[in-house]
Every structure is written in structure tokens, then in C-alpha cells.
Amino acid sequence: MTVLNVSKPDGFLYIVADSHLDEDLAPAKEFVEMLLQLQNPHTVVFLGDLFKIWLAPQKFWTDLHHDTMEGFEQLRDRGCNVVFLAGNREMLLPRKLTDKWKKIIPFTHLAHSEWFLNWGDKRYAFTHGDTINYNDKQYLRWKAFTHNSIFEAFFRTIPGVLARWIAGRIEAMLVNTNKEYKVHFPATEIQEFAKSALQNVDQYFVGHFHLDQEVMVEGSSGVLRIVPDWLSQRKVIKLNPAGEMEVLRFENGKLNTD
């Protein structure tokens, strides 16, 4: 379990999810403009699915990836914690953020499942959320296959052009398969997850579902917050040092309170 302790926050916590960046619906330029407008950022947490599909080794990158990473790098160089939680559209990310990888991807923290933050007197947890629906067996099998060591070792050896083509085919499969589960919000499974996850945290932040929603559990003071996606809503969650929350929206080149 990865935990960051911030006993006396002196800036803001920002949470962003599911941008699915491409050159059409979600261009990198707009996303980077948002990053650079974040006021006094202490910690920025991104909840996965940064690009439509992302092969993390630099040899697979296009200008889209380079431009986005430069935006995160500027945040990091300002002294901001840049936290990345892997989603289902990230491939070949390292299991650990070694010194070698820190020179490639500008994150200060990297997690593949859960990540925890002690923020003043508040305790928060974060995950992408793609494995919450345990009934989506087809997807869980697909993820296990595409994220095992043999598959990843094969991908790392093939030329960049071929790898990007295969990744594009995988992205198309993600769009066109298992639609039954994509159009159905798994309310029962989310409620079960919240009941377990909220036992020891004040708030649990989840991406993946492209909604802006809070889930409560009877008998618990904690809240499971589904973070709105950047792709269709252009929203960012902001918390101050006391844990008070507001939702920001990026519109007409400006980041303002929603």
C-alpha cells in the first residue's frame, strides 16, 4: 500500500480522471493549458486513462505524448507532487517508479491499484476503478492477458510503428466490445465496493465511469466520489488544505468554478 503523508498542506489537491487524449475530442494542448492554470498545486492526482491508448516506453510516443508529458513535467518542476494511477488504457508502465523511469515519465508517484493520501486530518484513497465490477469477466480476462509479463515483454521488442498499430486495434476492441457493461452503471458492485472501501477513509476517489456522482453507505461518514471525466466534461476536482471541495470546469480556455 502506497501512502503519502502531508501533515500540513500548504497548497491545493487536484484530481483529474479519464481524459482519453487524442487530437480530435481531447487535444493535448487544451489539457496542458489546464495543468498550467492550476492555482498553487501541492498534489495533482490523475486517475488513469490519460490517452486513448498509451504505450509508456518513450520509443512509442508521438507528439501528443511528448506535449502532455511536458505539461506534467512543468508541474513537477514547480515542486508539485504528480501522482499517476494506471487505468485500463495504459500499457507497459513500470511496476515501480525507478530512477530510470523518473527520467522518462514525469511523475513523483505511480500506482497500479490503490493509492492513499493523508491530507492534514483527512485520509483519502484513490483508484482508477476498472476492476470494481467483478461481474465483467470478459474485461477482467482481457486486462489480465494484456498486462502480464509475457505480453509486455513481447510488446517491448517490436518496432514502434507496429506496436502503435496493434495498440490502435486494442483501443478499437475496447470501444466495440462488452457494450452491455459499458452502458450499465454497476450500482450494486459500486455499493459493495464502497461499503468495504470507506471503512478507513474520509473519501475514496474513483475514475473510469465518466460520471460526476457521490455514493454513500449507511452507517459510514465516508463518501465514495466518482470523479467526472475530462474527456466529455472538462472537469477537475479541487480540495483546499481543510479538505473542502469544489468542482472546476475548463471552458473557453479558462479554468473556473463549475
C-alpha positions, -999 to +999 in steps of 0.1 A: +000+000+000+014+034-011+008+063+013+018+099+011+016+119+044+010+156+041+005+167+077+002+205+069-009+211+034+002+244+020-015+243-013-044+226-031-051+190-041-064+185-076-079+153-090-084+146-127-096+115-145-102+099-179-090+124-204-085+098-233-064+124-250-062+124-288-060+151-315-098+153-320-121+152-290-095+158-263-063+176-277-032+177-256-029+215-259-061+221-240-052+196-213-018+211-208-033+246-206-055+233-177-025+219-159-006+252-161-036+271-148-038+251-116-036+275-087-009+267-060-009+230-067+006+209-039-005+175-052-022+165-085-036+130-088-045+116-122-068+086-121-058+068-153-069+066-190-047+096-198-047+088-236-070+068-258-042+043-256-007+047-241+024+026-245+046+040-218+082+034-232+093+066-249+101+049-283+063+045-288+054+082-282+040+107-307+040+145-303+007+141-284+025+121-257+056+144-256+035+175-253+014+160-224+044+148-205+060+183-208+029+197-191+032+172-162+070+179-161+063+216-156+041+208-127+067+186-111+094+212-116+072+236-096+076+213-066+042+197-071+035+160-063+024+145-096+006+112-089-005+088-116-027+058-111-027+034-141-060+029-159-071+003-184-057+023-214-021+024-201+003-003-212+039-012-204+041+011-174+068+000-149+057-018-118+079+006-098+090+041-105+127+036-106+152+064-112+155+053-148+117+057-153+116+090-135+137+104-164+111+092-189+077+098-172+075+130-150+055+115-121+066+116-085+043+087-075+029+058-096+004+032-085-014+003-103-042-003-079-049+018-048-031+049-035-036+067-002-031+103+009-032+116+045-041+153+039-040+172+071-065+155+093-082+138+063-075+104+048-082+099+011-079+068-012-078+067-049-081+041-077-089+040-114-119+018-108-119-006-138-118-037-117-147-028-093-172-045-115-162-081-107-191-094-129-174-081-161-155-113-166-146-106-202-129-074-194-110-088-164-097-116-186-086-092-212-068-070-187-050-100-171-038-110-206-026-076-218-009-068-185+010-100-179+048-101-181+050-122-213+027-100-233+046-069-221+079-084-229+067-091-265+054-056-270+087-040-259+106-059-286+086-049-316+090-017-337+072+014-326+050+016-358+038-020-354+032-016-317+011+016-322-009-002-349-016-031-325-024-007-297-049+010-320-066-023-327-068-029-290-083+005-284-109-003-311-117-035-293-122-016-260-147+007-278-167-020-296-168-050-272-186-057-240-211-029-245-236-045-221-213-035-192-203-001-206-238+013-208-248-002-175-235+016-143-227-013-119-246+003-089-247-029-069-210-036-073-201+000-066-222+000-034-205-032-023-171-017-030-180+015-011-191-005+019-157-021+022-135+008+010-150+036+032-142+019+065-109+037+070-110+068+048-129+100+046-133+100+009-125+074-018-120+089-053-127+066-083-124+073-120-133+051-150-171+055-150-173+090-166-198+103-141-200+130-115-215+113-086-213+106-048-220+072-033-229+070+004-230+040+027-254+037+056-236+039+089-204+055+074-194+091+073-172+085+043-181+093+007-171+074-024-167+101-051-168+091-088-146+117-104-161+133-136-141+126-167-121+153-185-129+138-219-166+148-220-170+172-191-136+190-188-139+189-150-113+189-123-119+184-085-101+208-062-096+204-024-082+230-001-059+223+029-090+217+051-105+192+027-132+215+014-141+206-022-151+224-053-155+213-089-138+233-116-146+233-154-122+242-182-142+263-207-131+288-233-095+285-223-102+292-186-105+270-155-134+283-134-157+270-106-184+249-122 
